[in-house]
């Protein structure tokens, strides 16, 4: 076998660009084959065991099938923590880290936080880990997502109360919160044609897509819920579709919120909406 990184990159070069193949080869060698990164950098002649060879072959086959490396590893890095992920939950994105960063920058102390549509639990768990005095509750409609989120909460020693809830149905208000955060589905069906196969074929559509004729359906519902569930002067935080920043701002203002702001992500796209009840 040629040098292992060259072998991996050569096996994937027809599917991924050079930067991706280089990054994937390092992840595979370091995190999955347990090879010392220094040996890789020094281009040492690395001998794989039979078990490692079988693992490597399987990983390459799955990557050639456009399966995300995070699902193959079974984990994704988010805000300095490693979260368990599987096809039943979205893979955490860097943009969502920016949402968590803003929340932690603007809020402290014994606050109560609700995360709607928690998925892997990455937002709720990260907030709980950094705001140890906070009460954090997280909702999702998916049993599979909640199972993974609960596992992440346990493994990462977070104090999060996970609840199965369909927000599109009516339910009694049992508790009020200082802060509601949500990264709801916001990709329109028409945007599918511009998406990569590793997202379309593997990540859950339930957590991604909204109808073309109602792109703000979850924002409308959560904004209305916020008027019931938030304490006076409570805050609402959304991750949003970059194409709908103005529309989300108008929606929040018309629903009775004030001091509505739209923040851009590191790429200069409208990405975070913040409003006060």
VENKA-V286542 format. One record per residue. RES is the residue in one letter. NEAR is the number of other C-alpha atoms within 8 Angstrom. D_FIRST is the distance of its C-alpha to the first C-alpha in whole Angstrom. Layout:
res->(RES | RES)
near->(NEAR | NEAR)
d_first->(D_FIRST | D_FIRST)
This chain:
res->(X | X | X | X | X | X | X | X | X | X | X | X | X | X | X | X | X | X | X | X | X | X | X | X | X | X | X | X | X | X | X | X | X | X | X | X | X | X | X | X | X | X | X | X | X | X | X | X | X | X | X | X | X | X | X | X | X | X | X | X | X | X | X | X | X | X | X | X | X | X | X | X | X | X | X | X | X | X | X | X | X | X | X | X | X | X | X | X | X | X | X | X | X | X | X | X | X | X | X | X | X | X | X | X | X | X | X | X | X | X | X | X | X | X | X | X | X | X | X | X | X | X | X | X | X | X | X | X | X | X | X | X | X | X | X | X | X | X | X | X | X | X | X | X | X | X | X | X | X | X | X | X | X | X | X | X | X | X | X | X | X | X | X | X | X | X | X | X | X | X | X | X | X | X | X | X | X | X | X | X | X | X | X | X | X | X | X | X | X | X | X | X | X | X | X | X | X | X | X | X | X | X | X | X | X | X | X | X | X | X | X | X | X | X | X | X | X | X | X | X | X | X | X | X | X | X | X | X | X | X | X | X | X | X | X | X | X | X | X | X | X | X | X | X | X | X | X | X | X | X | X | X | X | X | X | X | X | X | X | X | X | X | X | X | X | X | X | X | X | X | X | X | X | X | X | X | X)
near->(4 | 5 | 9 | 8 | 11 | 8 | 10 | 11 | 12 | 7 | 8 | 12 | 10 | 6 | 6 | 8 | 8 | 8 | 6 | 8 | 13 | 10 | 8 | 9 | 11 | 11 | 9 | 10 | 13 | 11 | 9 | 8 | 10 | 7 | 9 | 8 | 9 | 6 | 10 | 10 | 7 | 6 | 7 | 7 | 5 | 7 | 4 | 7 | 6 | 6 | 7 | 9 | 9 | 8 | 9 | 10 | 8 | 8 | 9 | 11 | 8 | 10 | 11 | 9 | 6 | 8 | 12 | 10 | 8 | 11 | 11 | 10 | 8 | 9 | 12 | 12 | 9 | 12 | 6 | 5 | 8 | 8 | 11 | 11 | 15 | 11 | 9 | 9 | 14 | 12 | 9 | 10 | 7 | 7 | 9 | 11 | 10 | 9 | 12 | 11 | 8 | 8 | 9 | 11 | 7 | 6 | 7 | 8 | 7 | 7 | 12 | 12 | 13 | 13 | 14 | 12 | 11 | 17 | 13 | 16 | 14 | 12 | 10 | 14 | 14 | 12 | 11 | 14 | 10 | 7 | 10 | 6 | 7 | 11 | 11 | 14 | 13 | 15 | 13 | 15 | 8 | 7 | 8 | 8 | 13 | 16 | 8 | 15 | 14 | 10 | 9 | 13 | 13 | 8 | 7 | 8 | 7 | 11 | 10 | 12 | 7 | 10 | 9 | 10 | 7 | 7 | 7 | 5 | 5 | 5 | 4 | 4 | 7 | 4 | 5 | 10 | 13 | 12 | 13 | 14 | 11 | 11 | 11 | 12 | 10 | 11 | 11 | 11 | 9 | 6 | 8 | 9 | 5 | 5 | 8 | 6 | 8 | 10 | 9 | 10 | 7 | 10 | 13 | 10 | 7 | 6 | 10 | 11 | 11 | 13 | 8 | 8 | 4 | 7 | 10 | 9 | 8 | 8 | 9 | 9 | 10 | 9 | 11 | 9 | 8 | 11 | 8 | 8 | 10 | 15 | 9 | 5 | 8 | 11 | 12 | 14 | 14 | 12 | 12 | 13 | 10 | 8 | 5 | 9 | 13 | 6 | 7 | 12 | 12 | 8 | 9 | 13 | 10 | 7 | 8 | 7 | 11 | 9 | 7 | 12 | 8 | 11 | 8 | 10 | 11 | 6 | 5 | 6 | 8 | 14 | 14 | 13 | 16 | 12 | 13 | 11 | 14)
d_first->(0 | 4 | 6 | 7 | 10 | 10 | 7 | 11 | 13 | 12 | 12 | 16 | 17 | 19 | 21 | 21 | 22 | 20 | 22 | 21 | 18 | 18 | 20 | 18 | 15 | 17 | 19 | 16 | 15 | 18 | 20 | 18 | 15 | 18 | 16 | 18 | 19 | 19 | 16 | 15 | 17 | 17 | 13 | 13 | 10 | 10 | 9 | 10 | 12 | 13 | 15 | 13 | 10 | 14 | 15 | 12 | 12 | 16 | 16 | 15 | 17 | 20 | 19 | 19 | 22 | 24 | 24 | 25 | 23 | 26 | 26 | 23 | 23 | 27 | 28 | 29 | 31 | 34 | 37 | 35 | 35 | 32 | 33 | 32 | 32 | 31 | 32 | 36 | 36 | 35 | 33 | 35 | 35 | 35 | 39 | 40 | 39 | 42 | 44 | 44 | 44 | 47 | 49 | 48 | 50 | 53 | 54 | 54 | 56 | 57 | 56 | 56 | 53 | 52 | 48 | 49 | 46 | 44 | 40 | 38 | 41 | 39 | 42 | 45 | 42 | 42 | 46 | 46 | 44 | 46 | 49 | 50 | 54 | 53 | 54 | 51 | 51 | 48 | 49 | 46 | 47 | 44 | 44 | 40 | 40 | 43 | 41 | 38 | 40 | 42 | 39 | 38 | 41 | 41 | 38 | 39 | 42 | 44 | 48 | 47 | 50 | 48 | 50 | 50 | 52 | 52 | 54 | 55 | 57 | 60 | 60 | 63 | 62 | 62 | 61 | 61 | 58 | 58 | 55 | 53 | 50 | 48 | 45 | 46 | 44 | 45 | 43 | 45 | 44 | 44 | 42 | 39 | 38 | 37 | 35 | 31 | 30 | 28 | 31 | 33 | 31 | 31 | 33 | 37 | 39 | 42 | 41 | 40 | 43 | 47 | 49 | 50 | 53 | 53 | 50 | 52 | 53 | 51 | 53 | 56 | 56 | 55 | 57 | 60 | 59 | 59 | 62 | 63 | 60 | 60 | 63 | 65 | 63 | 60 | 57 | 55 | 51 | 49 | 46 | 46 | 45 | 45 | 47 | 50 | 51 | 55 | 55 | 54 | 56 | 59 | 59 | 59 | 62 | 64 | 63 | 65 | 62 | 63 | 61 | 58 | 55 | 52 | 49 | 46 | 43 | 41 | 40 | 44 | 44 | 47 | 45 | 48 | 51 | 53 | 57 | 60 | 62)
